[in-house]
Every structure is written in structure tokens, then in C-alpha cells.
Amino acid sequence: MAKITVRTRKLKDGRQSIYLDVYHHKGKRYYENLDLCIDPKGSNKKEMLRLANNVRNIREREIIEGKYDQSRQAERTKFFEVFEEHVKLRKNTQYGSLKKALLIFTKNNLDLRFSDIDFNFGLKFMTHVKNNLNLKPNTILNYQKRFSAVLNFAVKKGIIPANPIKHLEVIKKEEVKKDFLTVDEIKKLADTTCKSRDVKRAFLFACFTGLRFSDCKKLTWAEVDLDNRHLTFRQKKTSGLNYLSLSEMAVKFLFLNYSSHLKRKPETLVFDKLPSAPAAFQTIKLWVKHSGIKKNVSFHTARHTFAILLLSNKTDLYTVSKMMGHASLKTTELYLKVLDEKVTQAAEGLPTFNLNNESITSKEILKISYN
């Protein structure tokens, strides 16, 4: 049977510090400082002991429900140590901004414990992110998702019983226009010199495979079956295994300006000179500018281009979803909106002409009524 006793300890300034002496039924003994003090004259003794007994009752209930050890672990475990462990396991480099924001919010408190993080902490932190960091709605949403992912990881490790921000209001996702390249624009880029051979190869290859930059970066020749024109790789973002048939153009761009492909080894990288993502983005920006294309193009534009090429070629939505490696058809459906815009633009671009003085204006068309 567990026993919890409220005890006091005399301090040098004459006050009495109140703490709990917890003797666990598992044979463990803990001392919990309550940050409550009785003043030297004892004027607040009754109130301080009332608060201490409230905490004692909570601890007794936690022991009965088997939650006391977990509560203790939340107090002992440093948040940022688990944060780094989660990032390492996910192999995700996109958590750096979240960590920086958390450190600013907590005033560089690297000693932050999981017991310090509750719903109010999450609410105040996300309010800070929204109001002070000048971020777009989708970026704010990603901060919330990643923060929640770390807390879910802590739940799995048994550090906390539940995610404290699980019921935090989710930021509404903003629909972003997906830029893509036309076939003519792809040809333009293929004919334009790029300062990085592998950036050019990888980008144009991605236009016909839909690979993300992260997947191009780690792609090895062992994952490329040229005899059957097939690609088998594990997506870095989702960890899902993807099987992809390679079109003739994909193979051509794979070996664009690549003279030593006969010496390739299974374990070597396909794009062995591909720089970091920020460096690749700057290279693409300059390359696109030199080509004369007036679009905001990033590496991910190649992925959007692949989806639009498939849909324009009457490929069904389910097949496109599988080829893109989407977990849900809802993600793929977003490309249909882009395609609808493309169809509308094409219709509006059709020529107009008069019909032997019998032409009718658009305003007159609108006036026509049908009985």
C-alpha cells in the first residue's frame, strides 16, 4: 500500500518548505518539492497545508490509477532530448525552424520538461507562431503538425499519457496554386545550359517520374532496373515503397550529359553531384531565368508537372495517385483543379472572328433568354 505524507523542512530564512514524502507500494520512495512555503509567523500555514493536501490527494489518485510513475517521468524527461531523438529517427531536416521557434518562446529553456507542456502551453506557443513569426498559414500548420508529432512520439515512449495539444484547433490549410511546366517549357530547359549537370538531370528526370528532391538525392543505381525500365524506391517523406515504370523521356534525361553510366555501381548514387536543397533551388532559379520562362519554379514544380502530364494524357486518377505515391486520392484531386484551369485558359484562348456581318457580342449572348 502506498503512503504519501505532507512534511515540512525549515529554511535558513525561517520559512518552512513543504514537500511530499511518497512511499510507493513498489518499494520506491520519492520526495516531491511543492514550491509551497509557510512564512515564519505561520500566518499562511492553513492555506499552504490545504494546497499541499490537494496535491497529495492528486498523487494518491495517480498511484491508484497507475499514472504516478508516468507523471514522475514527465517531470524528469527533458523535451528537447526527446525532440532530437524523434528528428533523428524520422531523418527529417525540417524540424530546425520549429526548434528555433520553441527556444525563442521558452527563452532558450533547454531544460524544458514534458510536465511543463500542457494545452495552455501549446495554445500560447501556436499563438506566438501565428502573431510573431510572419509565416504563411500552411507553414504555421506544419509547425503545429511537427510539434504534435513530437508529443505523440513521447506518448509512444510512455513519457506522457496523452498528447496535450491533441484538441488544439487545427490551422486551416490554405490552397496553394500549383505551378507546372508545359512540354514546350520542358524542352526550353533541356536546351538551356545549367551550371549543375546533376540538378538539370534530376529536375528533368523528375518531370517524367514525379520524384521529390529528397528521393532523387538518395536514389541509387540498384533501384533502377534499366532492362525492364522500372524504378523501385522507398519514399523518404512517407517511407512507402514505390514502383514506377520509366518512360522513354525519363530514361533519356537520366543519362543526359552522363558519359560514364557504363561504369555505374549498384550502391553509387544516380545523382552523385546533386547539391543541398537550398543550393539546388538557387541553381534552378538561375537556370529558369536564363531559359526565358516567366514562372516561379522550384524542384517540386517538376513533381507537379509530372502529375499534370499524366492527367492531360487521360490517365485515371487512381493510377496517377499510385504513380505519385500519394497516401490519399484527395491529394491527387488537387491537380484536377489545376487541369480545369488549364482547360478554361485554353478555351478562352480560342480565336474569335465575325460571320458575314452576323456576329454577336458576348453582352448580347447574355441577354438571350430561353422560353
C-alpha positions as CSV (number, residue, x, y, z in Angstrom):
1,M,0.0,0.0,0.0
2,A,1.4,3.4,-1.0
3,K,1.7,6.1,1.6
4,I,2.1,9.8,1.0
5,T,2.9,12.2,3.8
6,V,3.0,16.0,3.8
7,R,6.2,17.1,5.5
8,T,8.0,20.4,6.2
9,R,11.6,21.4,6.2
10,K,12.9,24.6,7.9
11,L,14.8,27.0,5.7
12,K,17.6,29.4,6.7
13,D,15.3,32.5,6.4
14,G,12.8,31.0,9.0
15,R,10.2,29.8,6.5
16,Q,9.1,26.1,6.2
17,S,9.3,24.5,2.8
18,I,6.5,21.9,2.2
19,Y,7.2,18.6,0.4
20,L,5.6,15.2,-0.1
21,D,7.3,12.0,1.2
22,V,6.0,9.4,-1.2
23,Y,6.5,5.7,-0.3
24,H,5.4,3.7,-3.3
25,H,3.8,0.3,-3.0
26,K,6.5,-0.9,-5.4
27,G,9.1,-0.3,-2.8
28,K,10.2,3.1,-4.2
29,R,10.5,6.3,-2.2
30,Y,10.3,9.8,-3.7
31,Y,10.4,13.3,-2.3
32,E,8.5,15.9,-4.2
33,N,9.1,19.6,-3.6
34,L,5.8,21.5,-3.9
35,D,7.2,25.1,-4.1
36,L,5.0,26.0,-1.1
37,C,6.3,27.8,2.0
38,I,4.9,28.7,5.4
39,D,6.0,32.1,6.5
40,P,8.0,32.5,9.8
41,K,4.9,33.8,11.7
42,G,2.7,31.0,10.3
43,S,0.0,33.3,9.1
44,N,-0.5,31.4,5.8
45,K,0.0,27.9,7.3
46,K,-3.6,26.8,7.0
47,E,-3.8,27.8,3.3
48,M,-0.4,26.3,2.4
49,L,-1.3,23.0,4.0
50,R,-4.6,23.0,2.2
51,L,-2.8,23.3,-1.1
52,A,-0.3,20.7,-0.2
53,N,-3.0,18.2,0.8
54,N,-4.7,18.9,-2.6
55,V,-1.5,17.8,-4.4
56,R,-1.2,14.8,-2.0
57,N,-4.8,13.7,-3.0
58,I,-3.9,14.1,-6.7
59,R,-0.8,11.9,-6.3
60,E,-2.7,9.3,-4.4
61,R,-5.2,9.1,-7.2
62,E,-2.4,8.8,-9.8
63,I,-0.9,5.9,-7.8
64,I,-4.3,4.1,-7.7
65,E,-4.8,4.6,-11.5
66,G,-1.2,3.6,-12.2
67,K,-0.2,7.0,-13.6
68,Y,2.1,8.2,-10.9
69,D,5.3,6.8,-12.4
70,Q,4.4,8.3,-15.7
71,S,3.8,11.7,-14.1
72,R,7.2,11.4,-12.5
73,Q,8.8,10.6,-15.8
74,A,7.2,13.6,-17.4
75,E,8.8,15.8,-14.7
76,R,12.2,14.2,-15.2
77,T,12.3,14.0,-19.0
78,K,13.7,16.9,-21.0
79,F,11.6,17.8,-24.0
80,F,14.4,18.7,-26.4
81,E,16.3,15.4,-25.8
82,V,13.2,13.5,-27.0
83,F,12.7,16.1,-29.8
84,E,16.2,15.4,-31.1
85,E,15.6,11.6,-30.8
86,H,12.4,11.9,-32.8
87,V,14.0,14.0,-35.6
88,K,16.9,11.5,-35.8
89,L,14.5,8.6,-36.2
90,R,12.4,10.4,-38.8
91,K,15.6,11.5,-40.6
92,N,13.8,14.8,-41.2
93,T,15.7,18.0,-41.5
94,Q,12.6,20.2,-41.5
95,Y,12.3,20.4,-37.7
96,G,15.0,23.1,-37.3
97,S,12.7,26.1,-37.6
98,L,10.2,24.5,-35.1
99,K,13.0,24.1,-32.5
100,K,14.2,27.6,-33.1
101,A,10.7,28.9,-32.5
102,L,10.3,26.8,-29.3
103,L,13.6,28.1,-27.9
104,I,12.6,31.7,-28.6
105,F,9.2,31.1,-27.0
106,T,10.7,29.4,-23.9
107,K,13.6,32.0,-23.7
108,N,16.2,29.3,-24.5
109,N,15.0,26.9,-21.8
110,L,16.8,23.7,-22.9
111,D,15.7,22.2,-19.5
112,L,12.1,22.3,-20.6
113,R,10.3,19.2,-19.2
114,F,7.2,17.4,-20.6
115,S,5.4,18.2,-17.3
116,D,5.7,21.9,-18.4
117,I,3.8,21.3,-21.6
118,D,0.0,21.3,-21.3
119,F,-2.8,22.5,-23.5
120,N,-2.3,26.1,-22.4
121,F,1.4,25.9,-23.3
122,G,0.5,24.6,-26.8
123,L,-2.1,27.3,-27.3
124,K,0.3,30.1,-26.2
125,F,3.1,28.7,-28.4
126,M,0.9,28.5,-31.5
127,T,-0.4,32.0,-30.9
128,H,3.2,33.2,-30.7
129,V,3.9,31.4,-34.0
130,K,0.9,33.0,-35.7
131,N,1.4,36.5,-34.4
132,N,5.1,37.0,-34.3
133,L,6.9,34.9,-36.9
134,N,5.3,36.3,-40.1
135,L,4.6,32.9,-41.6
136,K,2.1,31.7,-44.2
137,P,-0.9,29.6,-42.9
138,N,0.5,26.3,-44.4
139,T,3.8,26.9,-42.7
140,I,2.1,27.5,-39.4
141,L,0.1,24.3,-39.9
142,N,3.4,22.4,-40.4
143,Y,4.7,23.8,-37.1
144,Q,1.6,22.5,-35.3
145,K,1.8,19.1,-37.0
146,R,5.5,18.6,-36.2
147,F,5.1,19.8,-32.6
148,S,2.2,17.4,-32.2
149,A,4.3,14.6,-33.8
150,V,7.0,15.0,-31.1
151,L,4.4,14.8,-28.4
152,N,2.8,11.7,-30.0
153,F,6.3,10.2,-30.0
154,A,6.6,10.9,-26.3
155,V,3.2,9.1,-25.7
156,K,4.5,6.0,-27.6
157,K,7.6,6.1,-25.3
158,G,5.4,6.1,-22.2
159,I,6.7,9.5,-21.1
160,I,3.2,11.2,-21.1
161,P,-0.2,9.6,-21.1
162,A,-1.7,11.6,-23.9
163,N,-0.9,14.4,-26.4
164,P,-1.7,17.6,-24.5
165,I,-2.4,19.6,-27.8
166,K,-4.5,16.9,-29.4
167,H,-7.6,19.0,-29.2
168,L,-5.9,22.3,-30.2
169,E,-7.8,24.0,-33.0
170,V,-6.1,23.0,-36.3
171,I,-4.9,25.8,-38.6
172,K,-7.0,25.9,-41.8
173,K,-4.9,24.8,-44.7
174,E,-4.6,27.4,-47.5
175,E,-4.9,26.1,-51.0
176,V,-1.7,26.9,-52.9
177,K,-1.6,27.3,-56.7
178,K,0.5,24.5,-58.1
179,D,2.7,25.8,-60.9
180,F,3.7,23.4,-63.6
181,L,5.7,23.4,-66.9
182,T,4.3,22.8,-70.3
183,V,6.0,20.3,-72.7
184,D,7.5,23.3,-74.6
185,E,8.9,24.8,-71.4
186,I,10.5,21.4,-70.5
187,K,12.1,21.5,-74.0
188,K,13.3,25.0,-73.3
189,L,15.0,24.0,-70.1
190,A,16.5,20.9,-71.7
191,D,18.1,23.2,-74.4
192,T,19.3,25.7,-71.8
193,T,22.7,25.4,-70.1
194,C,22.6,24.8,-66.3
195,K,25.7,25.3,-64.1
196,S,25.0,21.9,-62.4
197,R,24.7,18.8,-64.6
198,D,23.0,16.8,-61.9
199,V,20.5,19.5,-60.9
200,K,19.5,19.6,-64.6
201,R,19.4,15.8,-64.9
202,A,17.5,15.3,-61.7
203,F,14.9,18.0,-62.4
204,L,14.1,16.9,-65.9
205,F,14.0,13.3,-64.7
206,A,11.6,14.3,-62.0
207,C,9.3,15.9,-64.6
208,F,8.7,12.4,-66.0
209,T,8.8,10.4,-62.8
210,G,7.4,12.8,-60.1
211,L,10.3,12.1,-57.7
212,R,10.8,14.6,-54.8
213,F,14.2,16.2,-54.4
214,S,14.8,14.1,-51.3
215,D,14.2,10.9,-53.3
216,C,16.4,12.0,-56.2
217,K,19.1,12.8,-53.6
218,K,19.3,9.3,-52.2
219,L,18.4,7.3,-55.4
220,T,21.0,4.6,-56.2
221,W,21.6,2.6,-59.4
222,A,20.4,-0.5,-57.5
223,E,16.9,1.0,-57.5
224,V,17.0,1.5,-61.3
225,D,16.1,-1.5,-63.5
226,L,17.0,-0.3,-67.0
227,D,16.3,-3.7,-68.7
228,N,12.7,-3.5,-67.6
229,R,12.6,0.3,-67.5
230,H,11.5,0.2,-63.9
231,L,12.2,2.1,-60.7
232,T,11.8,0.7,-57.2
233,F,12.5,3.0,-54.3
234,R,11.3,3.9,-50.8
235,Q,10.0,7.4,-50.4
236,K,11.9,9.4,-47.8
237,K,8.8,11.5,-46.8
238,T,6.3,8.6,-46.3
239,S,8.7,5.6,-46.1
240,G,6.3,3.9,-48.5
241,L,7.7,1.6,-51.2
242,N,7.1,2.9,-54.7
243,Y,7.2,1.1,-58.0
244,L,7.4,3.2,-61.1
245,S,7.7,2.5,-64.8
246,L,10.2,4.7,-66.6
247,S,9.1,6.4,-69.8
248,E,11.4,6.8,-72.8
249,M,11.9,10.5,-71.8
250,A,12.7,9.7,-68.2
251,V,15.5,7.3,-69.3
252,K,16.8,10.0,-71.7
253,F,17.0,12.6,-69.0
254,L,18.5,10.1,-66.6
255,F,21.6,9.9,-68.9
256,L,21.6,13.5,-70.1
257,N,25.2,14.6,-70.4
258,Y,26.2,11.4,-68.4
259,S,29.0,9.7,-70.3
260,S,30.2,7.4,-67.6
261,H,27.0,5.5,-67.0
262,L,28.6,2.2,-68.1
263,K,30.8,2.3,-65.0
264,R,28.0,2.8,-62.6
265,K,27.8,0.5,-59.5
266,P,24.6,-0.6,-57.7
267,E,25.5,1.2,-54.5
268,T,26.5,4.5,-56.1
269,L,24.1,7.5,-56.2
270,V,22.4,8.2,-59.5
271,F,22.8,11.9,-59.0
272,D,26.1,11.9,-57.1
273,K,26.8,15.6,-57.6
274,L,23.4,16.9,-56.5
275,P,23.9,19.7,-54.0
276,S,21.8,20.6,-50.9
277,A,18.2,21.6,-51.4
278,P,18.8,25.4,-50.9
279,A,21.8,25.3,-53.4
280,A,19.7,23.3,-55.9
281,F,16.9,25.8,-55.6
282,Q,19.2,28.7,-56.4
283,T,20.6,26.9,-59.4
284,I,17.1,26.1,-60.7
285,K,16.1,29.7,-60.3
286,L,19.1,31.0,-62.4
287,W,18.6,28.2,-65.0
288,V,14.9,29.0,-65.4
289,K,15.7,32.7,-65.7
290,H,18.3,32.1,-68.5
291,S,15.7,29.9,-70.3
292,G,13.3,32.9,-70.5
293,I,10.5,31.1,-68.6
294,K,8.5,33.5,-66.5
295,K,7.4,31.2,-63.8
296,N,8.3,30.7,-60.1
297,V,9.9,27.3,-60.5
298,S,11.3,25.1,-57.6
299,F,12.3,21.5,-57.7
300,H,8.8,20.5,-56.6
301,T,7.4,22.1,-59.8
302,A,8.8,19.0,-61.6
303,R,6.6,16.8,-59.4
304,H,3.5,19.0,-60.2
305,T,4.5,18.8,-63.9
306,F,4.5,15.0,-63.9
307,A,1.0,14.9,-62.4
308,I,-0.4,17.3,-64.9
309,L,1.3,15.5,-67.8
310,L,-0.4,12.2,-66.7
311,L,-3.8,13.8,-66.2
312,S,-3.5,15.6,-69.6
313,N,-2.8,12.3,-71.1
314,K,-6.1,10.9,-69.8
315,T,-4.5,8.8,-67.1
316,D,-7.2,7.9,-64.5
317,L,-6.9,9.5,-61.0
318,Y,-6.2,6.2,-59.2
319,T,-3.3,5.4,-61.4
320,V,-1.9,9.0,-61.0
321,S,-2.2,8.7,-57.3
322,K,-0.2,5.4,-57.2
323,M,2.5,6.8,-59.6
324,M,2.8,9.9,-57.4
325,G,3.0,7.8,-54.2
326,H,0.0,9.6,-52.6
327,A,-1.5,8.1,-49.5
328,S,-4.9,9.6,-50.3
329,L,-6.8,10.3,-53.5
330,K,-7.7,13.7,-52.0
331,T,-4.1,14.9,-52.5
332,T,-4.2,13.9,-56.2
333,E,-7.6,15.5,-56.7
334,L,-6.0,18.9,-56.1
335,Y,-4.3,18.5,-59.5
336,L,-7.7,18.2,-61.2
337,K,-8.4,21.9,-60.3
338,V,-5.1,22.9,-61.9
339,L,-6.1,20.9,-65.0
340,D,-9.6,22.6,-65.1
341,E,-7.9,26.0,-65.0
342,K,-5.7,24.9,-67.9
343,V,-8.8,23.8,-69.9
344,T,-10.5,27.1,-69.2
345,Q,-7.4,29.1,-70.3
346,A,-7.3,27.0,-73.5
347,A,-10.9,27.7,-74.3
348,E,-10.5,31.4,-73.6
349,G,-7.5,31.4,-76.0
350,L,-9.5,30.2,-79.0
351,P,-9.7,32.7,-81.9
352,T,-12.8,34.9,-82.5
353,F,-14.0,36.3,-85.8
354,N,-17.1,37.8,-87.5
355,L,-19.6,35.7,-89.5
356,N,-20.5,37.9,-92.6
357,N,-21.9,40.8,-90.5
358,E,-23.9,38.4,-88.4
359,S,-21.5,38.4,-85.4
360,I,-23.0,38.6,-81.9
361,T,-21.3,40.2,-78.9
362,S,-20.8,38.4,-75.6
363,K,-23.1,41.0,-74.0
364,E,-25.8,40.2,-76.5
365,I,-25.4,36.5,-75.7
366,L,-26.0,37.2,-72.0
367,K,-29.3,38.9,-72.9
368,I,-30.7,35.8,-74.7
369,S,-33.4,34.1,-72.7
370,Y,-34.9,30.7,-73.3
371,N,-38.7,30.0,-73.0
